[in-house]
Amino acid sequence: MLEMESAGRWRSGRSGMMLAGVLAALLFITPARADNERFDGSELAHDAPQYFVLRPEGLAGAGDTGELRLSENAIDLTNGEQLEVTLVPARAGHLVYQVEYGQNPRLPAGGQLCPLPLNPLYLDFESQPDRPELYDMSLYCGSRPVPFGAISPDRRAGLFHYRRAADALWAHSKAESGYLHGAMVQYCATHHDAAGSDACTRREEAAYATIMARRLPAPVLRQCASYVTGLGAHAGYVSFTGLLNCTRVRDSRALFDYCSARITGQKRVDDTHFLDDSPAQAQGAALCFNALAARQARE
């Protein structure tokens, strides 16, 4: 028997300063998703040959998915999370995605798409006949994969409302697939006011383009990510400007050791030890490192 949960049991969470998953996208660099270019679903092709973006309608809640970027084989969230999906046959007006089993992404609001221990099985997007720019999404969760035809519509775990967004931020990213651009915008918005956010986003995109052009090795970027955050087990969005500055410093390890000693009062044991057990100290060391690296960075 398929196990379903009601939307009321969705768990809330607090969105963090970091945006999950984006550093992983950098370390396994693929500048463009060529497979998305083949996407030409009939109701999706208008103004969006590669993908299109749905923006939530109504007030945001704990279970809010944020904007969704839909393509042929993936659904991206603005925090860098992604669902690998497959289109399945559906009746007119519906676009149904089967989710590769075992995925349960964290939402920008902090919760997960389906309440544990369930996983998302299908996302059924239905366009409105009289207003084709509006979509309702029915979410179906379960403990095991089942055929879509075996699911009763009244067993959905949640119902979401969207409006197609031709002006979405990530629909205008020329350098990279859209969710990365969206994550940059969201990261900068958490650190700057409206005036400074745009400049921050431009810096992030320029730094990312430079990193891509120089083909900086993934091990170097991973180590720099620890220096930039002060964390060995860092997760989520790491500033590309900070990463680039780190690679331009003559001795980034010595610089971080200096900052770490200033904050903690003692030397690190070796370059595998960071400040994961003390978030406040990690933040202090990271602030010190990033400020000095920005001053010392050289071409």
N, C-alpha and C positions, 0 to 999 in steps of 0.2 A: 504494500500500500504506500503510495507516495506521501511523504511527510511534508506538509506545508505549514507555514507560519503566517500569522496576520501581520499587517503593517504596524500594528500597535506595539508589537514586541521588538521592534527595531531598537537597537541600542544606540544611545547618543554618545558622542565623544567630543573632545575639544580639539580643534584644529591646531596643529603645531606650527612652529616657525619654519620648519623644514618641510620640503615637499618631496614625498617618497618616490623613489624610483628613478629620478633623473640622472643621478651620477652613473647608475648602471647603464643607462642609455649612452652616456658619453664613453664609458670604458669599453663598450662593445659597439664601436662606431660604425654606423651605416647611414650615410648622409641623406639618402632618400629611400622611400619605400616604393620600389618600382611596381610591386604587386598591387598597390593601391591604384595605380594608373589604369588598370584594367576594369575598374569598378564602374559600371554603367547601368545600375538598377534603374528601371523605368521611372519610378517616382523620385529618384534621387539625382537624376542626371541634370536637372535644370540648375544652371549657374554653378554646378559643382562637379566637374568631371572626375575628380579624384576622391572627394569625400564631402560630407556636409556636416554642419554643426547644429545641434539642438540646444536651445537655452531654456532653463526651467521657467515655467509660468507659475506665478503665485509666490507666497512667502516661503523663504528657505527654512528648513527644519533640520533636526539631527540626522535624518535619513536622506537629506538632499544630495543628489548625485553631482550637482554642479553641471556645467556645460559638458556635453558629450560630443565627441568627434566620431562619426560613423563612417566606416569604409567597408570594403568587401570582406575582409577577414579580421578586422580588429575594431574595438571600441575603446577610445582613449578618454581618460579623465584629465582635468586640468592639473591635478597634482602629480601627474606622471604615471599613475597606475593604468594598466591596460588589461582588457579582456580579449583573449584569442577566441574568435567565433567563426561559425560557418552559417551561411544563409540556408534556410530550409524552405521548401515550397509552402506557400501560404495563399489564402484567398485574397481577392482584390482589395486594395486599400490597406493591407497588412504587410509589414516587413518583419520577418521572424528570424532571430538569430539563435542558434544553438551554441551554448557556451561550452568550451572545452572543459571537461569535468575536473574539479579540484581547485579551480580558481575562486577566490572570494576577495576582491580588491577592497582596500580601505578607501573610503570616500573622503573628499576634501573636508567634510565636516568632522571627520574623525572616526565614525563608525564603519562597519563593514556592510557590503551590499546585502548579504543574507545573514541572519542571526546564526551563530555557531550552534550545532555542528553542521548546519546545512550549507549547501553550495548553490550558486545560481545555475539554473538549467536552461531557461529560455527567457529572452527578452522579446516581447511582441509589441512592435510599434504600429499603431493604427492612425492613419491620417484622417482628418475630418472632411467629409465630402463637400460641405459648403465652405470650409476654410482650410484648404490644403496645406497652408503653412503651419497648422497646428497638429500636434501629435500627442496621443496618449500611449504610454508605455506600461504594459502589464508585466510584472516581474514574477517569475515562477522559480521557487527554490525547492530543493529536495535533498534526500540523503543518498540517492543513487540516480544514475542516468535512466531516463525513460523516454519512449517515443513521444513526440509533441502531441500526436493525436490522442494519446491516452490521458492527457491532462484536461480536466474540466476547467472552463474559464473562471468558475467561482472559487477555485483553489489558489488563486494568485496571492502572492505574498505582499504585493504593493502595487499601487497605481500612481503613475507620475505623469505630469502634463508639461509639454514642451512647445516652444515656438522655434521654427527654423530661423537661423540667424545668418543672413548673408554678410553681416558686418562683424562676425566674430573675430576676436583677436588672432586666434591661431589659423583662421582661414586666409590670413594675409602674410604668413611667414614664408619668405622666398628661400631662406637658407636651409630650412630643416623641416621635418614633419611637424605638424601643428602643435602637438601636446607639449613639446619642448618650449616652443615660443610662449605658450600659455603659462607654463610653469615659471618662465623668466618673469613674465608680467606679474604673476601672483607673488613671487618672491620679492620683487622690487616694491610692490604695493605694501608689503608688510614692513619694509624698512625705511620708506620715504613717504613724504606727503605727495599730493597729486603732481605738483610741479617737478619734484625730483624723481618721481617714479619713471617717467618717460626717458629721462637721461640715463637712469640706472639700466633700464631695459636695453637701450642702445649700446651701453658699455658691455653688458652681458652678451649681446649678440655679436658685437665686434670681437670680444675675447674668444667666444666660441668659434667664430670663423677663423681666427688666427690659430687656435689649437688644432682645428681640423686641417688647415693648410699646412701646418708644420708637422703633422702626423706624430705628435708627441706620444711616446710609448705609454701604454696603459699602466705599467708598474710605477712609472714616475708620477703619473696623475693620481694613482691610488695613494702613494706616499704623501703627495702634496695635499690631498684631501684630508689626511689626518693632521697635517700641520695647520691647514686653513680652519679646521673645526676644533682642533685639540682632542679629537676622539679617534681611537683606533677602530672602533666598531661604528663608525659614522654611517648614517643611513639618510637617504633623502637628498634634497637639492643642495648642492655645494656651489658657491659662486664661481662662475667661469672666470670672472675678473681676478678673484683671489687665486684660483689655480694657475692662471697665466702668470701672475706676478710671482708666484712661488717658483715656477720654472725659470724665471729670469733672474732670480737671486743667485749670487755666486755660491753660497753655502747655505741652503735652506735648512738643513738639519741643525747646523750650529745656531742659526737664527732662532729656530724654535726652542732649542735647548736653553738659550739665553732667556727667552720669554717664559718658558716653563719654570726655570729657576727663580725668576723674579716673582712669579705668582705663588709658587709652592714653597720657596725657600730651600729647595734641594734639587740636586741633579737627577735626571732620569737614569734608570738602570741601563737601558739601551733603547734602540730606536723601534722597539716593539711595544714599549710601555707609553701609554698616553693617559689622559685624565678622565676616562670613562666613569670612574667611581665618584667623581666630583664635578657635576655639570657647571657649577659656578666657577671653579678653577679652570675648567676647559674653556669656558667662554672668555675668561680673562686672558688666558694664554693665547687664544685665537685672535682676540682683539689686538693684543700686542704684536703678534706675528704679522697680521694682515696690514697693520699700520706701517710697520717697519719695512715689510716686503714691498709695499706700494712706493715707499721712498727710495728703496735700494734697487728696485727692478731695473734691469738694463736690457737693451735690445740685443 
